[in-house]
């Protein structure tokens, strides 16, 4: 096996790259974004306030940079992609999301309000991520068409310290949640194959592992990769 293949193999094992909704178009290694759909251009956040509080807010906008990254990812080599997407995208539109983190409520970019309803099991994509109930009491599916994981991603941006918790989850009742070793926005070094690459923490997840509650981190690497990793694959810069 050559060195390049070995690194790719190591990365596949060590860095759980997110697919579909969980790998929205890259908006720059140090940027945060709001998920729209599994194959949509995701707007980059330019303003954020009240993170983790009852009045958490974020505003985002699509720019040429997001369009160029999206085209490179989804239509590589297509010289018409950027001009076409620039023409069809509203670069003046502001996408807004807000949340009451302690109350478990979110109003994502679709303008509707949803209530936290626990977390998804591991039988399909999005296991361990937040599950949501709409205004009619129905659970929002985690498939691309339903958009449940897009809501999850926005919740993780607005409420990073509660993103992995469920509403009175029986699985975590009586157990102490481990403290996060790193903070959202913190610059760290992340393990990438045999190397350590500069990265930024973009989200914190609490979940139940074989040994009980555990913390993992959404990271955005300077080399353009994104993933979810445990603290053991990170170190302070």
DRENKE-305267 format. One record per atom (N, C-alpha, C): residue in one letter; x, y, z. Coordinates in steps of 0.02 Angstrom, whole numbers, padded with zeros to 5 digits, always signed. Layout:
AXYZ...
REM end
This chain:
X+00043-00060+00000X+00000+00000+00000X+00044+00062+00000X+00031+00110-00044X+00072+00170-00046X+00052+00217+00011X+00093+00270+00021X+00082+00315+00078X+00015+00350+00072X-00003+00371+00010X-00067+00405+00001X-00126+00362+00018X-00122+00298-00004X-00177+00252+00010X-00182+00238+00084X-00123+00233+00117X-00123+00220+00188X-00155+00276+00227X-00141+00338+00205X-00171+00396+00240X-00246+00396+00230X-00268+00380+00169X-00340+00380+00157X-00374+00327+00200X-00341+00269+00207X-00369+00215+00247X-00372+00236+00320X-00317+00266+00344X-00316+00288+00414X-00370+00339+00427X-00379+00384+00379X-00430+00436+00388X-00499+00405+00392X-00512+00355+00350X-00578+00324+00349X-00594+00293+00417X-00544+00267+00449X-00555+00236+00515X-00557+00289+00570X-00511+00337+00565X-00503+00384+00621X-00550+00443+00620X-00570+00465+00560X-00611+00525+00555X-00676+00507+00522X-00731+00507+00559X-00796+00488+00532X-00824+00546+00491X-00809+00547+00427X-00833+00601+00385X-00909+00596+00378X-00942+00652+00378X-01014+00654+00379X-01040+00653+00307X-01092+00612+00294X-01120+00607+00227X-01189+00639+00224X-01212+00652+00163X-01279+00681+00154X-01286+00747+00189X-01338+00752+00231X-01350+00814+00268X-01292+00831+00313X-01253+00782+00333X-01201+00795+00382X-01136+00816+00349X-01136+00827+00284X-01077+00856+00252X-01100+00910+00204X-01133+00960+00230X-01156+01016+00191X-01096+01048+00157X-01109+01082+00100X-01054+01109+00060X-01006+01149+00103X-00941+01134+00095X-00890+01167+00135X-00891+01242+00126X-00892+01277+00181X-00896+01350+00178X-00832+01381+00205X-00777+01345+00200X-00714+01371+00226X-00697+01334+00290X-00632+01321+00299X-00611+01278+00354X-00631+01304+00422X-00633+01371+00430X-00646+01399+00496X-00717+01425+00502X-00761+01411+00454X-00828+01440+00453X-00880+01393+00481X-00934+01422+00505X-00993+01384+00525X-01048+01398+00476X-01095+01352+00469X-01147+01360+00420X-01213+01335+00448X-01268+01349+00413X-01334+01323+00430X-01355+01276+00374X-01369+01214+00392X-01387+01164+00342X-01456+01179+00312X-01461+01172+00247X-01524+01182+00211X-01552+01114+00191X-01513+01074+00157X-01532+01006+00139X-01469+00967+00122X-01477+00903+00105X-01420+00860+00095X-01375+00880+00037X-01404+00911-00014X-01364+00929-00073X-01373+01003-00090X-01388+01042-00040X-01398+01114-00051X-01335+01153-00034X-01329+01211-00064X-01275+01257-00044X-01294+01285+00025X-01249+01277+00072X-01264+01298+00141X-01237+01368+00155X-01279+01412+00180X-01257+01481+00195X-01210+01483+00255X-01160+01525+00250X-01111+01534+00303X-01135+01585+00354X-01126+01569+00417X-01148+01614+00472X-01103+01676+00474X-01135+01734+00477X-01097+01797+00485X-01114+01832+00550X-01165+01810+00586X-01183+01840+00650X-01213+01787+00695X-01194+01787+00758X-01219+01737+00805X-01218+01768+00875X-01271+01755+00914X-01275+01783+00981X-01315+01737+01027X-01303+01743+01092X-01342+01706+01142X-01334+01631+01138X-01279+01606+01112X-01270+01534+01103X-01278+01499+01170X-01320+01446+01171X-01331+01406+01231X-01382+01434+01279X-01412+01492+01262X-01460+01524+01306X-01532+01514+01280X-01579+01548+01312X-01649+01545+01291X-01661+01590+01231X-01611+01627+01211X-01618+01673+01154X-01558+01667+01107X-01545+01606+01085X-01489+01594+01040X-01510+01611+00968X-01466+01646+00932X-01483+01667+00864X-01423+01661+00818X-01437+01649+00754X-01384+01647+00703X-01412+01672+00638X-01371+01708+00601X-01389+01733+00534X-01335+01711+00485X-01356+01691+00426X-01309+01665+00377X-01328+01689+00307X-01280+01686+00262X-01291+01708+00194X-01247+01667+00147X-01273+01654+00087X-01234+01620+00035X-01191+01671-00002X-01128+01655-00011X-01083+01698-00049X-01052+01659-00106X-01014+01692-00146X-00981+01659-00202X-00936+01602-00178X-00904+01612-00120X-00859+01561-00094X-00895+01495-00082X-00955+01498-00053X-00994+01437-00041X-01013+01404-00107X-01031+01445-00156X-01049+01418-00222X-00990+01383-00254X-00931+01413-00250X-00871+01383-00280X-00854+01317-00246X-00860+01315-00179X-00846+01253-00142X-00897+01200-00160X-00961+01220-00165X-01014+01172-00182X-01001+01142-00251X-00985+01184-00298X-00972+01159-00367X-00912+01112-00368X-00860+01129-00331X-00801+01086-00329X-00817+01018-00299X-00865+01016-00253X-00883+00954-00220X-00933+00913-00260X-00985+00946-00287X-01040+00910-00320X-01035+00907-00396X-01003+00956-00426X-00996+00957-00499X-00925+00975-00520X-00876+00936-00498X-00806+00952-00514X-00793+00952-00589X-00757+01002-00611X-00740+01006-00682X-00793+01039-00725X-00850+01056-00697X-00904+01088-00735X-00894+01164-00734X-00869+01191-00788X-00854+01263-00791X-00916+01307-00789X-00974+01278-00802X-01036+01317-00801X-01070+01318-00732X-01044+01277-00687X-01078+01270-00622X-01081+01335-00584X-01024+01368-00575X-01023+01430-00534X-01068+01484-00565X-01061+01499-00630X-01106+01549-00659X-01180+01532-00652X-01196+01469-00661X-01266+01448-00655X-01292+01457-00584X-01252+01436-00536X-01274+01441-00466X-01276+01514-00443X-01230+01555-00467X-01232+01626-00450X-01297+01657-00476X-01317+01636-00535X-01378+01663-00565X-01440+01640-00528X-01440+01578-00504X-01501+01551-00473X-01504+01561-00397X-01449+01583-00367X-01448+01593-00294X-01461+01666-00276X-01496+01676-00221X-01510+01743-00196X-01455+01760-00145X-01405+01797-00166X-01349+01812-00122X-01367+01865-00070X-01424+01897-00078X-01445+01947-00029X-01488+01918+00026X-01510+01856+00017X-01555+01826+00067X-01518+01810+00131X-01548+01827+00187X-01520+01811+00253X-01560+01753+00283X-01525+01700+00301X-01556+01641+00332X-01549+01650+00408X-01605+01644+00443X-01606+01655+00516X-01631+01593+00553X-01597+01578+00607X-01618+01523+00651X-01612+01546+00723X-01658+01524+00765X-01657+01543+00836X-01678+01483+00878X-01660+01485+00942X-01677+01429+00986X-01681+01451+01059X-01724+01415+01095X-01727+01419+01168X-01693+01355+01191X-01629+01359+01206X-01591+01299+01221X-01615+01264+01285X-01624+01299+01341X-01648+01263+01401X-01718+01234+01391X-01760+01267+01350X-01828+01244+01339X-01834+01191+01285X-01780+01176+01249X-01782+01125+01197X-01824+01143+01138X-01825+01207+01118X-01864+01230+01061X-01819+01265+01010X-01835+01257+00946X-01795+01289+00894X-01840+01314+00838X-01823+01370+00810X-01854+01395+00749X-01799+01400+00697X-01792+01348+00655X-01738+01347+00606X-01753+01393+00547X-01716+01386+00494X-01722+01433+00438X-01788+01427+00401X-01827+01374+00413X-01892+01370+00380X-01946+01412+00415X-01928+01442+00473X-01974+01487+00508X-02025+01453+00553X-02026+01386+00555X-02073+01349+00597X-02038+01332+00664X-02077+01318+00715X-02050+01301+00780X-02058+01227+00795X-02006+01198+00821X-02004+01126+00836X-01984+01115+00909X-02007+01059+00937X-01992+01041+01006X-01946+00980+01007X-01896+00982+01050X-01850+00926+01057X-01888+00863+01080X-01876+00807+01046X-01913+00745+01061X-01866+00687+01072X-01807+00700+01098X-01760+00646+01111X-01705+00645+01059X-01679+00587+01045X-01626+00581+00995X-01637+00518+00953X-01607+00517+00894X-01616+00461+00848X-01574+00401+00870X-01601+00341+00857X-01562+00281+00870X-01512+00271+00814X-01474+00217+00818X-01420+00206+00770X-01440+00160+00712X-01505+00153+00700X-01527+00109+00646X-01521+00140+00577X-01507+00205+00575X-01502+00240+00511X-01458+00301+00521X-01452+00342+00468X-01412+00402+00471X-01434+00447+00528X-01386+00481+00559X-01402+00529+00611X-01410+00500+00681X-01387+00438+00691X-01393+00408+00757X-01360+00451+00811X-01396+00462+00866X-01370+00503+00920X-01383+00577+00915X-01410+00598+00857X-01424+00669+00848X-01496+00684+00870X-01510+00748+00879X-01575+00768+00907X-01633+00752+00860X-01688+00732+00890X-01750+00716+00854X-01801+00771+00871X-01843+00788+00822X-01888+00846+00830X-01960+00831+00814X-02005+00866+00850X-02077+00860+00841X-02103+00926+00815X-02144+00924+00761X-02170+00986+00733X-02231+01011+00770X-02261+01064+00745X-02318+01096+00779X-02379+01052+00784X-02384+01002+00740X-02441+00956+00743X-02428+00895+00785X-02369+00892+00815X-02352+00835+00858X-02318+00778+00822X-02304+00785+00758X-02272+00732+00720X-02196+00737+00722X-02164+00680+00724X-02091+00678+00723X-02067+00695+00652X-02018+00740+00648X-01989+00758+00583X-01937+00705+00564X-01947+00673+00507X-01902+00619+00487X-01831+00641+00476X-01786+00593+00478X-01715+00609+00468X-01692+00600+00396X-01737+00583+00351X-01719+00578+00280X-01711+00648+00252X-01679+00652+00194X-01665+00717+00163X-01728+00756+00149X-01780+00722+00126X-01842+00757+00108X-01875+00789+00169X-01874+00754+00225X-01906+00780+00285X-01866+00836+00318X-01800+00830+00315X-01757+00884+00340X-01744+00884+00415X-01758+00828+00448X-01748+00827+00520X-01676+00838+00542X-01628+00813+00502X-01558+00821+00521X-01532+00891+00507X-01566+00927+00462X-01548+00997+00452X-01566+01037+00515X-01623+01019+00546X-01642+01051+00610X-01590+01033+00663X-01570+00970+00664X-01520+00947+00713X-01456+00988+00706X-01433+00999+00645X-01371+01036+00634X-01377+01108+00660X-01434+01139+00648X-01443+01208+00671X-01447+01211+00747X-01477+01160+00778X-01479+01155+00851X-01408+01149+00878X-01367+01110+00846X-01298+01100+00868X-01258+01165+00864X-01274+01207+00816X-01241+01272+00810X-01265+01319+00866X-01329+01321+00877X-01358+01368+00926X-01351+01345+00998X-01355+01280+01009X-01355+01252+01077X-01303+01197+01083X-01239+01212+01073X-01188+01160+01071X-01181+01119+01135X-01194+01149+01192X-01187+01113+01255X-01246+01068+01272X-01300+01075+01234X-01359+01033+01245X-01375+00992+01183X-01334+00997+01131X-01350+00967+01066X-01360+00892+01070X-01324+00857+01113X-01330+00785+01116X-01377+00759+01170X-01408+00804+01207X-01452+00782+01261X-01522+00769+01235X-01560+00730+01270X-01629+00718+01253X-01674+00745+01307X-01738+00747+01293X-01785+00772+01343X-01795+00718+01396X-01763+00728+01454X-01768+00680+01510X-01752+00609+01487X-01698+00603+01450X-01679+00538+01422X-01666+00487+01477X-01700+00429+01470X-01691+00376+01519X-01620+00350+01517X-01589+00354+01459X-01522+00327+01451X-01471+00366+01492X-01483+00431+01503X-01434+00471+01539X-01458+00490+01608X-01519+00470+01626X-01546+00489+01692X-01501+00461+01746X-01483+00505+01792X-01443+00484+01849X-01369+00478+01834X-01349+00489+01771X-01279+00485+01753X-01252+00555+01742X-01192+00565+01763X-01160+00630+01755X-01132+00636+01685X-01152+00689+01648X-01125+00699+01581X-01054+00725+01587X-01007+00697+01548X-00938+00720+01552X-00932+00791+01526X-00887+00829+01556X-00876+00898+01534X-00838+00899+01468X-00855+00947+01427X-00819+00955+01363X-00750+00983+01377X-00700+00954+01344X-00631+00977+01353X-00615+01036+01309X-00654+01045+01255X-00642+01098+01208X-00707+01137+01197X-00700+01199+01175X-00758+01242+01165X-00771+01254+01091X-00834+01268+01074X-00851+01285+01005X-00812+01347+00985X-00781+01345+00927X-00741+01401+00902X-00668+01396+00919X-00650+01349+00964X-00580+01342+00984X-00539+01312+00928X-00479+01338+00918X-00432+01311+00868X-00390+01257+00902X-00388+01198+00871X-00353+01141+00900X-00313+01107+00845X-00280+01052+00863X-00249+01008+00814X-00288+00943+00813X-00306+00919+00754X-00345+00857+00747X-00304+00804+00711X-00311+00742+00732X-00274+00687+00701X-00303+00673+00632X-00259+00673+00582X-00278+00660+00513X-00228+00610+00486X-00247+00546+00486X-00198+00495+00468X-00142+00494+00520X-00080+00503+00498X-00024+00506+00544X-00006+00577+00564X-00041+00626+00536X-00024+00696+00548X-00073+00729+00596X-00054+00787+00621X-00097+00830+00661X-00109+00893+00620X-00172+00907+00606X-00191+00962+00562X-00229+01015+00602X-00215+01078+00589X-00250+01132+00622X-00325+01127+00606X-00367+01136+00657X-00439+01129+00648X-00475+01175+00697X-00541+01182+00685X-00582+01222+00729X-00642+01181+00753X-00658+01186+00816X-00717+01151+00843X-00779+01189+00821X-00825+01155+00787X-00887+01186+00763X-00949+01161+00799X-00941+01109+00840X-00999+01083+00876X-00977+01032+00928X-01019+01023+00979X-01006+00975+01032X-01066+00928+01037X-01053+00863+01041X-01107+00813+01045X-01100+00771+01109X-01156+00760+01142X-01158+00714+01199X-01197+00653+01177X-01170+00595+01190X-01204+00533+01170X-01186+00478+01220X-01220+00421+01213X-01206+00364+01256X-01163+00314+01219X-01105+00299+01247X-01061+00249+01219X-01063+00186+01260X-01023+00137+01243X-01021+00074+01282X-01004+00084+01355X-00965+00137+01369X-00945+00151+01438X-00987+00204+01471X-01041+00225+01438X-01084+00277+01466X-01081+00341+01426X-01103+00397+01456X-01104+00461+01420X-01035+00480+01395X-01032+00508+01335X-00969+00528+01307X-00977+00591+01266X-00922+00625+01253X-00922+00687+01215X-00882+00677+01151X-00908+00701+01095X-00870+00702+01033X-00877+00772+01002X-00837+00786+00953X-00832+00854+00927X-00838+00856+00851X-00878+00904+00827X-00879+00920+00756X-00818+00963+00743X-00778+00944+00693X-00718+00983+00678X-00716+01001+00604X-00687+01058+00590X-00676+01081+00522X-00601+01092+00514X-00569+01051+00473X-00496+01052+00466X-00474+01103+00414X-00414+01129+00422X-00387+01177+00374X-00377+01148+00305X-00375+01081+00301X-00366+01049+00235X-00433+01039+00199X-00487+01066+00228X-00553+01063+00196X-00596+01005+00218X-00570+00959+00258X-00609+00902+00281X-00649+00922+00343X-00705+00885+00353X-00746+00893+00413X-00761+00825+00441X-00772+00823+00506X-00788+00758+00535X-00809+00763+00608X-00822+00706+00638X-00841+00701+00708X-00789+00657+00741X-00756+00682+00792X-00701+00645+00824X-00706+00648+00900X-00678+00598+00934X-00676+00600+01007X-00619+00646+01030X-00619+00662+01094X-00567+00706+01121X-00497+00677+01113X-00493+00610+01111X-00428+00578+01105X-00393+00593+01038X-00432+00617+00989X-00403+00633+00924X-00392+00708+00916X-00397+00744+00971X-00385+00816+00971X-00333+00833+01023X-00299+00889+01012X-00257+00916+01065X-00253+00991+01058X-00242+01025+01114X-00241+01097+01114X-00184+01123+01072X-00197+01179+01040X-00147+01209+00996X-00103+01257+01036
REM end
